[in-house]
Structure formats: structure tokens, C-alpha cells
Amino acid sequence: MYKIGLTGGIASGKSTVLRWLQKKGVPYIDADVVAREVVEPGTPGLQELVEAFGPNTVLEDGTLNRAYIGSLVFSDPEALETINSILQPHIRHRIQELTEEWEAKGKQAIIYDIPLMFETDWHTQMDEIWLVYVNPVTQLERLMKRNAYSEQEALDRIRSQMSLDEKRDLSTVVIDNSGTMKELEKQLRKLWKTAKIHFQKEEL
């Protein structure tokens, strides 16, 4: 199984790149979806978060209080470490299950969409890493516009992650999404010409 890791930073445009790849029919695993699955009501992951951070962790309907957890993540580095230590084992287990499901279907390659690729050491399991990069000024502008954040709110969220420049130095392929959609698609078409050899004909 050939494993391609797709990563980026907040507001870098990784989801846009994944949608383009989805149109090619490639098998993929979305770590954000998995991360939501492992904290659904009744899961061990959610229960462990409640034990660590108290009753405010869940809403009245029993679902995760994302606003509360989000406030912890962006204000307390130790809380972020605790959350990751709780959820990462559950996320890894589920991703392994999904990988085995794709393998059972005879797939030869998978795209792994993992935002925290380097922070959680997933990059060590990939054959190559594709980074969706955007310059700092554009990243800040896009995040402020997309989420209606103040400049400080946007900067706090960007700084809570490993910088894109650091990630760029560790990546196999850099997809620069600082420009227009047309420019991005041109890069993706060029990349796909070489990448598609890893996938079966049915996925081209």
C-alpha cells in the first residue's frame, strides 16, 4: 500500500485540494472526519475527555462541547497536549481500520488527509508528503475572512500550529495555494501526471 500524506495549515486550502483529488476517484481517509467519530456520544474518547476536563466538556444533549474544547486548545498548551494524548490512540486505531478496509478492496494507494501530520508523527508512516502551502499574509487574510475573526484571533489560531515554513522543509511535494484557483489547478494537473501511477486504472 502506497501512502500519500496530504497536509497543510489552517486556511491553506487543503480541503480544496482534497476535493480535486476526490473527483479523480482516489481512495482517501479524512482525519478530521475520524476525529469527529471518536468523540461521538458513548465513545471511550468522549468519556476520557469528560474525565480530564469535567462536565463542561459535553452539552446537554450529550455531544462534545466544541466551543469549550476549542477555547482550551487555543489558550492552554498543556490542555492541547492532554487532548492529543487522549484522542490520538483512538484516531490511529480508526485510521488503521479504514486502511485495512481499503486494502481488502484491493486498492494500491491511499491519500491520508491529516492536518497535524508532523505534530502527531504521522509523516513517519507515509511514503511521501504533499503540503498545501500559502504565504503568511494570504493565510491570515483568508482565515479572517472565512471565519470572521479579528486579526488577533486569527493569529492565535495560526500560531497554535506548526508553521507552514517548517512543514515545507519536511515535505516531499509543495502545492502553493497563495494564488488563484486556476493557478492551483494547474499545479494539481501537473502533479497528478506523475502521482497517478500509484493508483489503479479504475481510479484514474
C-alpha positions in Angstrom: 0.0 0.0 0.0 1.5 3.3 -1.1 0.6 6.1 1.4 0.5 9.7 0.4 0.0 12.2 3.3 -1.9 15.4 2.5 -1.4 18.2 5.0 -1.4 22.0 5.3 -2.3 24.7 7.8 -5.4 26.4 8.8 -6.9 28.3 5.8 -4.2 27.0 3.5 -6.7 25.3 1.1 -6.1 21.7 1.9 -9.8 20.9 1.6 -9.9 22.4 -1.9 -7.1 20.1 -2.9 -8.8 17.1 -1.4 -12.0 17.8 -3.3 -10.0 18.0 -6.6 -8.4 14.6 -5.8 -11.8 13.1 -4.9 -13.0 13.9 -8.4 -10.2 11.6 -9.6 -11.8 8.9 -7.5 -8.8 8.2 -5.3 -9.2 6.3 -2.0 -8.7 8.7 0.9 -9.0 8.9 4.7 -10.0 12.2 6.2 -8.5 12.5 9.7 -10.9 15.3 10.6 -13.9 13.0 10.0 -12.2 10.3 12.1 -11.5 12.8 14.9 -15.3 13.6 15.0 -16.2 9.9 15.0 -14.0 9.1 18.1 -15.8 11.7 20.2 -19.4 10.9 19.4 -21.7 10.2 22.3 -21.0 6.9 24.0 -17.4 6.6 22.7 -14.4 6.0 25.0 -12.8 9.1 23.6 -15.6 11.4 24.7 -15.7 9.8 28.1 -12.0 10.2 28.6 -12.3 13.9 27.7 -15.0 14.4 30.3 -12.9 12.7 32.9 -10.0 15.0 32.1 -11.8 18.3 31.7 -15.1 18.0 33.6 -18.8 18.2 32.8 -18.4 21.3 30.7 -16.9 19.0 28.0 -20.4 17.9 26.9 -23.5 19.8 26.0 -27.0 18.9 27.4 -27.7 16.6 24.5 -24.5 14.6 25.3 -22.5 15.8 22.4 -19.0 17.3 22.6 -18.9 21.0 23.6 -16.6 22.0 20.8 -16.6 25.7 21.8 -15.3 24.7 25.2 -12.7 22.4 23.9 -11.7 24.9 21.3 -11.1 27.6 24.0 -8.9 25.2 25.9 -6.9 24.3 22.8 -6.1 27.9 21.8 -5.4 29.2 25.4 -3.6 26.3 27.2 -0.8 24.4 25.5 -0.9 21.7 28.3 -4.6 21.2 27.6 -3.8 20.6 23.9 -1.2 18.0 24.8 -3.7 16.3 27.1 -6.4 16.3 24.4 -4.0 14.9 21.8 -2.8 12.2 24.2 -6.4 11.1 24.8 -7.6 11.2 21.2 -4.6 10.2 19.1 -4.7 6.5 20.1 -8.4 6.3 19.1 -7.8 8.2 15.9 -4.8 6.0 15.0 -6.8 2.8 15.6 -9.7 4.0 13.4 -7.4 5.1 10.6 -5.7 1.7 10.7 -9.2 0.1 10.4 -10.0 2.2 7.4 -6.7 1.4 5.8 -7.3 -2.3 6.1 -10.8 -1.8 4.6 -9.2 -0.1 1.5 -6.6 -2.9 1.3 -9.3 -5.5 1.4 -10.9 -3.8 -1.6 -7.6 -4.2 -3.5 -6.6 -0.6 -3.5 -2.9 0.1 -4.1 -2.6 3.7 -2.8 -4.4 6.0 -0.3 -4.4 9.7 0.3 -4.3 10.4 4.0 -5.7 13.9 4.8 -4.1 14.7 8.2 -3.9 18.3 9.3 -1.5 17.6 12.1 0.7 15.3 10.0 4.0 16.3 11.6 2.8 17.3 15.0 1.4 13.8 15.6 4.3 11.9 13.8 2.0 10.5 11.0 4.6 11.6 8.5 6.9 8.7 9.6 4.3 6.3 8.1 3.9 8.0 4.8 5.8 7.3 1.5 5.5 10.9 0.6 4.0 14.1 2.0 2.1 16.7 0.0 1.9 20.1 1.7 -0.7 22.7 0.7 1.2 25.9 1.3 0.1 29.5 1.5 2.2 32.6 2.3 1.6 34.0 5.8 -0.1 37.2 4.7 -2.6 35.4 2.5 -3.2 32.8 5.2 -4.1 35.5 7.7 -6.4 37.3 5.3 -8.2 34.2 4.3 -8.7 33.0 7.8 -10.0 36.4 9.0 -12.5 36.5 6.0 -13.6 32.8 6.2 -14.2 32.7 10.0 -14.9 36.4 10.6 -12.0 36.5 13.1 -10.2 39.6 14.3 -6.6 39.8 13.3 -5.5 38.6 16.8 -8.0 35.7 16.9 -6.7 34.5 13.5 -3.0 34.9 14.6 -3.7 32.9 17.7 -5.0 30.0 15.7 -2.3 30.1 13.2 0.4 30.2 15.9 -1.1 27.3 17.7 0.0 25.1 14.8 3.5 24.2 13.4 4.4 26.9 10.9 3.9 26.2 7.2 7.5 27.1 6.5 8.6 24.4 8.9 6.3 21.9 7.3 7.5 22.9 3.8 11.1 21.8 4.8 9.8 18.3 5.7 7.5 17.7 2.7 8.1 15.8 -0.5 5.8 18.0 -2.6 4.7 21.6 -2.0 1.5 22.8 -3.6 1.5 26.6 -3.4 -2.1 27.9 -3.0 -1.1 31.5 -2.5 -2.6 32.5 -5.9 -5.8 31.9 -7.8 -7.8 28.7 -8.2 -6.7 28.5 -11.8 -3.0 28.5 -10.7 -3.7 25.9 -8.1 -5.4 23.6 -10.6 -2.5 23.9 -13.0 -0.2 22.7 -10.3 -2.5 19.8 -9.4 -2.8 18.6 -13.0 1.0 18.6 -13.3 1.3 16.7 -10.0 -1.3 14.2 -11.0 0.5 13.2 -14.1 3.2 11.6 -12.0 1.2 10.6 -8.9 -1.5 8.6 -10.8 0.9 5.8 -11.4 0.4 4.7 -7.8 -3.3 4.2 -8.3 -5.2 1.6 -10.2 -6.6 2.3 -13.6 -10.1 2.4 -12.2 -9.2 5.4 -10.2 -7.6 7.5 -12.9 
